Amino acid sequence: MPKNLPKGVSVDRDRHKNVRLYFRATGKPKVRLREVPGTKAFEREVACARLGVPYQPEKQAPAVAVRQTTTEGTLDWLVTQYRTRAKNKMAQDQLDRRIRLLEEICDSKHKGKRRGSLPFALMQRKHVIEIRDAIRDTAGAQNNVVKTISAMFGWAVESGIMDANPALRIKDIATGEGFHTWTLDEVEAFDAKYPVGTTARLAKDIAMFTGLRRKQVAIFGRQHVRDGWIKITPTKTIKTSGVTVEMPLLPVLAKTIAASKTGDLTFLINEQGRAFTANGLGNKFRDWCDGANLPQCSMHGLRKAGATIAADNGATDSELMAIFGWTTKKQTEVYTRNANRKRLAGKAAHKLIPEQTQDKTVPPAEGLPQGGAKIAIS
């Protein structure tokens, strides 16, 4: 970060000590800056903030360039084959993300040699771990390296190019709980800041009461609702499992939609009356959370909150899979296991008291909590 920031630009740190930049002008709300300081894009973003007009990032190059020359049998060659032949098996943006990471791996060095020039058939488990630890520092990013390598080699095995996947059964590094799960107090704080009728409240209610991912929240519109039911196919799974999410439109969400300004094909629209992009919605929701003094919260955390509430209210693994579009119980068991432990503890806590000392005639102490109530979300 440059030592001398433009006039009006200041540095804030969130509760996790992450640096955030804002443009401040007297009598005007502060503007969050997201571009990298020192770049032309940052200069344009600051200029827009000074003028009080919305900043629109320039479009990113959509495609990943194909390496023109590769030698058959090398890791470079395998990545090129994967990019060309696996494009119909997943969403294009997902494939592009994988290719960018795989090409970064190819450009990294192993004993002074570029990994892309080495024979992919000789890659072993130890090499995957070495790559993981060499090119990424944080646990989540390191796990993503392994998953990406495993996805490519899994495709190579299915295609008859490889006999085995060297990245299989490499245990994930513990990453903690990931995105923060909203508490009820945080939901209430957001609702108090953004009442029904605001775009912020509409975005929050769609995310919370449908369980949709950010990309689907951005495109969710009237064409996805019929006879009181929501029907939408997540883009993340459209070329893999093909799972279609079908669930009732909850009355609380229907009320919010009816009271909000919406678009023709998307319920959510920006200040210019156009549909949000997925990234644009994520950035805007970040600003809304900051405006409600909830820097720890995110849209994905609402999805986790919905799953937690549903599990606490007795939803089964199969029911959670139907609501959230999950295809395995690996995702659902995180929520149902915690909910079941809570229910079991509630039933068994009295067993901590020796039988002979229990006095069933004495009422609970005044002022002490008498147990939690279930949360109604419909």
N, C-alpha and C positions, 0 to 999 in steps of 0.2 A: 504494500500500500504506500503511495507517495506520502512524504512527510507533510507537504503543503497541499491541503485540500482546497478546492475552490471556495470563495466567499459564500457563506450561508450553509455550507455542508459541515455537519458535525457527526461525531462518532458516539453511538450508544452501545451498551452491551446488555444482552438479555440475561435472564437468571442463570443460563448455562455458560455465561462469559463469551458468547458468540458476538462478533462485531457486526453492528448494523449501522448503515449510513442514512442520514436524513438531511433533507434541505429544509431550512427554517427561514421564514420571513415574518416580520412583525405584522400581527393582525391576521395571519393566514394559518391554516392548519399545516402541520409538518407533512412532508412528502417522503415516503420511503424510497431510497435509491437502491437498485438491484444490480446495475451493471458494474463491471470491474473497473475500479479507479485507474486512471491513466489511459483508458481506451477512448476511441472516438465515440463509441456508443455511450460511455459514461458522460462525455461532454454534451452529447445531444440530450441525454436524460436530465442533466442539470439545467440545460437551457430551457427545456419544457417546463421544469419545475419553477423556474424564475418567471416564466410567462403565465403560469397557472393553467397550462393546457395538458391534457393526458399524454403520456409518453407511449408510443407504440414501437416496440422493438422491431428491428428489421428481420425479415423472414430468414430463418436458418436454411442452409442448404439441406434439402430433404434426403438426398441419397448419399450413400457411402460409396466412394469411388472404388472401382474394381482395379486391383493390381494388374498391370498389363502383362508383366512377364513373371512367370513362376515356373519352378522346376518340379516336375512330377515326383511325388514321394516326399516332398518337403512339407513343413507345417504351413508355409505360405500357400502351397497348392491346395491343401486340405481346406483352408479357410475360404479360398476362392470357390472351390467346389460346393462348400456348405452354403455360401452366399447365393450361388446361382441355382442350386438344385433344391434347397430347403425353403424357398420363398413362398411356396404355397402351403406350408405347414404351420405358419404363424402369421401374426399381424406384421406388416412391413416395418413399423416403428420398433417393434420388439426385435426383429431380425437386425435392423440397423444398429441398435444399441449393442447387440451381441458382437456384430462384426467390428464395431469401433474398438471394443475391449479386446477382441481376438487379435486385431491388427496391432494394438499396443503391445500385446504379449509377443507377437512376432518380432516387433522392433526392439524388444528388450534383449539383454545379453546373458549368455550362459558360458562361463569360462572364456570370456572374450569374444565369443561367436554370437552372431545374431540368431535368435531362436527360430525365426522364420525360415532360415536356410537349413535347419537340421531336419532329419527324417522323423516324421510324425509317428511311424510305426515303432520307434524305440522309446517313446514316451512312457514313463512308468509313474506309479503313484507318488514316489518320492519327488519326481520332477514337477508334478502338479502342485504339491505342497510347497516346493521351492519357489515356483512362480507366484503362488498365492502370497507368500510372505515377502517376496521381493518387490512386487509392484503396488501393493496396497498396505495401509497401516492399520485401519480400523477393522473391527471384527465383521461388521456387516458387509463392508466392501470386499473383504477377503473371502467371505462365504460366497459372494456373488461371482468372484473369479472362478471358484471351483464349480459352481453351478453352470456357468457359461461354457467352461471347458467340457464339463460332463454332457451338456446338451449337444455340443458339436460331435463329440466322440460317440454319443448314443446314436445320433443320426448316422454316423459313419458305420457303426455296427449293423444297424438296420439296412443300410445300403450295400453291405457286403464289402466295404472298403477296409474295415478293421475287424479283428476277431474278438476283441475285448475293450472295455471302456476303462482306462486307467484312473479316471476320477470317481469311479463308483465307491460308495461306502466310506468316503472321507467325511468324518464327523464334523458338523458345523461347529464353529467357535461360538461360545456363548455371547450373545449380543444384548442381554438384558431384555426388557419388555418392548423395545422398539418405540413406535409412536405412542405418545402419551394418550391414555384413555380418559376421555372427559368424565368429570364427576358431575353429579346432579347440581351442585352449587355452581359449577362453571357453566352448565347449560342455562341455568336461571340467570346468571350474570350476562350471558350473551343475549338472552331473550329480553332482559331489561334494557339493554343498550339498543337493540334492534327489534322494535315491535312488529307485529303482524302487518304486512303491507310493504315492508322494506325488502329490497333485493337480498340483503344479508340474511334476513330471517327466512326468506324463501329458500335460499341455498342451504342454510343449516337444516331446515325441516326436510328438504328433499333427501339430503345425505343421511340424516338420522333415521327417518321413517321409511326409507326404502332399502338401506344398506348398499346402495350403488357406489361403485368407485367413482373417482373424480371425473374420468372421461365420460362415463355414462350420465353423471349428474349434469354435465355441460350440454349433452345432446338430448336429455330427457324432455319430451314434449307431449302434446295432446295425442299424437299418433301412437304413443305407447300406452294409452289408457283407453279401455273399452269396457262398457258395462260394469264399471266400478273395479276393474282389475288392471294391474300393470303387467305388461308383457314386453320384455326387452332382452336382447342377447348381448352380453358383455363382449366388447371387442377383444379383450384379453384372451377369451376362450373360444372365439368364433371359429378359429381354424384348428383348434385342438379338440377339446371335449364337446364344443358346440352347445353347451348348456344354455338354455333359455330361462331367465328368471321370470316367474309368474307369481304375483302376490296381490292381495287386495289393496286398494288405495285407502289408507286409513283416514277416518273422518278429520283428524287433526291436520293432516297434510292437505286434504281437499279444501278445508277452510282457509288455510294459508294461501293456496294457489288462487282461490276465488277472490281473495282480497288484494292480490298483488298484480302489478303491471307485468305482463308476460308477452313473449313473442309469438309468432305464428307456428313455428315448428320446434321451438325450444321455450320452456317456461322461463329460463334465466336469460336475461339480456343485459348488455352493458350500458354505459352512459350514452353511447351512440345509437342504441336501439338494435344492436347486432348481437348475435349469439357469441358467447364466450368460447375461446379456445380452451383446451384442458389446462394449459400452462397459465393462460390469462386468468382463469377462474381460481387456480391455486394461488397465484400472486394476490389477487383481490381478496380471497378469503383470509390470507395471511394478514393483510391490512385490516380487515374487519376484526380479526382476533386481537390484533395489537390495539385497535381502537377500543375494544372492550376490556383492555388490560389483561389479556389472556395469552401472553407470548408463548406459553407452553403448549397451547392447543393447536390442532390442525384439522383439516377436513377428514383425513384418514382416521384420526382419533375418534371422530364421530361414528364411523363404521364400527370401530372396536367397542365404543360405548353401547351402540345398538345391540351388538352381539352379546355383550355382558348383561344388559338389561333383559334381553330375551331369555338367556340361559338362567338368570336368577328367577325369572318368572316361570321356569319349568320347561323351556323349549328343549327338545331332544336334539341329538346330533343330526338326525335326518331332517328335522325341521329347520335347523340352522343352515344346513347345506342347501335346502330349497330356497330359503330367503336370500342368502348371500352368494349363491351361484358357485359354491365350493363343490369339488368333486371327490374329496377324500375326507376322512374323519380326522386327519392330522391337524387341520385348521380348527375344526369345531371342538375337539377335545380340550383345547386350551381353556375354552369358556365353560363347557359343561362339567369338566373335572373340578374347576374352582367352585362352580355353583353347587355341585353335589357335595363337595367337602363342607361348604357352608351349611347346607341343609342337614347333613349328618351331624355336624357339630351342634347345631341347634337342638336336634333330637337327643343327643347323648350328653350334653353338658351337665345335666343334673346327676349323672352317674359319677361325677367327681366327688359328690358329697356322700360320706358313709351312710348306709341305709339307716342305722340306728339314730343318727343325728338329724335326719330330715324331719321337718315340722311342716306338714302340708296345710296346717290351719293358719299359718302366719302369712298375711298378704305381702306382696312385694313392697320393698321400701319406697316411701314417697319420694318422688323426684328422680328416681332411677329409670333408665330406659326399659321399656317393657317389650322389646323385640321390634324388628324392622317390619315395615309394611311393603307389600309388593307395589311396584310402580306400573301404573296403567299407561300404555302408550297408544291406546286406541279410543 
